[in-house]
């Protein structure tokens, strides 16, 4: 059987184990676990050091960059305030200039523009314009604006209303803001005109670009009035920051990779993480906001990390160099062992071929033993069968003598009944011999759907002559419907007969021998054979070949081993146990063959 062939698999000879053992030992020396553990620990430590250094330096450089930006913002805030204060004084001085008041009263502006140009060069204002009471420009540093009307401009209207210096910020056509100081010019407490001085704050946009990557001045409402980003002017800061086009998936991935050193960015400008710094300008609620990218921080951090990684790489290279020297020393030993290993491989291949041949011979021997066991059982039954055949022969002889006598007395109808009885006896004798002939042949591997009940009935019929020689009470419990299984009929009958023979042998010394046979069908088909004999003394070795509790000459211990192998071939299992009230219980479980299984077959 298949399960017995594994017993023949032996290990290699002791002489051949030594080179193999040395080879395994050298393989263990070549790559010991502790060296791999040290390398992994070194790599993990290097990653931890780089990660910690990155976190610490990023925080430190970010704070340094933020502090420097705050200092630059404070300085620039002072410059802006100085420019605003310097320009705020100009309208007051010009509004009290007698020459300008006289020109407004007389209407003579021939020398007024030149006077304003001289004042511009001395003061450094962007533009200076003089408007009459109707809002018309009568004198200006930019002569192209003469005679233009600014009556609807906020600077003129607010100056006329307040009678004081007024600051206005007006968005121009190009999006840039015009910053002006205006003041009414009075003559005898009557409006004679308005002086407008332009503050050149746009020049600070060029200076702001040196403070940070993006800088903006916001009014009290949060609207951008000056910025290094022209597209931000006139927009709310939140709107300006979100106006950038959405980055693509590749750009987002590159951005996440480049910003790996950044720590919770304050904002994003153009999709790039930035540090936000803000300073208050003490003028009309203005604020100065700067945005600095992490590029400089990343450059500094990456420079330090590059040095660390280089150092770790050198150490790792040194470790691998030492390991390579060790490997070269070992390679000489391995080359020495390779010749022995090749010879060992050749011997092992020859041994494997010999063992395969032995396994094939063993399989043939096992099949022969199974057939011999079957024939032994057949021989035991032959004596009972011969006794069974002698009774019909004797009866046939009696019926023939009676039929001859009836024919002589011319009673043919009664003679025919005797012949009919003889025919029945011949049919019974033929059935007995056919069963023995079928059981005697070798079982093949031709599995087919069979009825478990039919196999059980056939096995009992073959055992009937043996059972007649014993006074044994046999109880059978069978289902009314067929119990279909996929098996070889002859081999399954052999299993049942072996179990019945063991039950008969176990009840030889029992006063009231009883054998219970139960066939049930549920998820599996189960045949239970129970006797009231002496039970099983060694359950662990029960199915081992050549294990038997019978006396010498009564059995060789192959019946149950062969039966267990047959049941395994059918996809089932054969188990044994002792009954609680005495005796042994054998159970054969086979897969049930239902309609679905038949369709699959």
Secondary structure, DSSP 8 states (H G I E B T S, - for coil): -GGGGGGG-----HHHHHHHHHHHHHHHHHT-HHHHHHHHHHHHHHHHHHHHHHHHHHHHHHHHHHHHHHHHHHHHHHHHHHHHHHHHHHHHHHHT-HHHHHHHHH---TTHHHHHHHHHHHH--SEEEEEETTSBEEEESSGGGTT-B-TTSHHHHHHHHHSS-EEEEEE-TTS-EEEEEEEEEEETTEEEEEEEEEE--THHHHHHTTTSSEEEEE-TTSBEEEESSGGGTTSBHHHHHTTS----HHHHHHHHHHTTT--S-SEEETTEEEEEEEEE-SSTT-EEEEEEESHHHHHHHHHHHHHHHHHHHHHHHHHHHHHHHHHHHHHHHHHHHHHHHHHHHHHHHHHHHHHHHHHHHHHHHHHHHHHHHHHHHHHHHHHHHHHHHHHHHHHHHHHHHHHHHHHHTT-HHHHHHHHHHHHHHHHHHHHHHHHHHHHHS---S--EEEEHHHHHHHHHHHHHHHHHTS--EEEEE--SS--EEEE-HHHHHHHHHHHHHHHHHHTTT-TT-EEEEEEEESSEEEEEEEE-SS--S-STTTTSTT---S-TTS--S-HHHHHHHHHHHTT-EEEEEE-TTSSEEEEEEEE---HHHHHH-
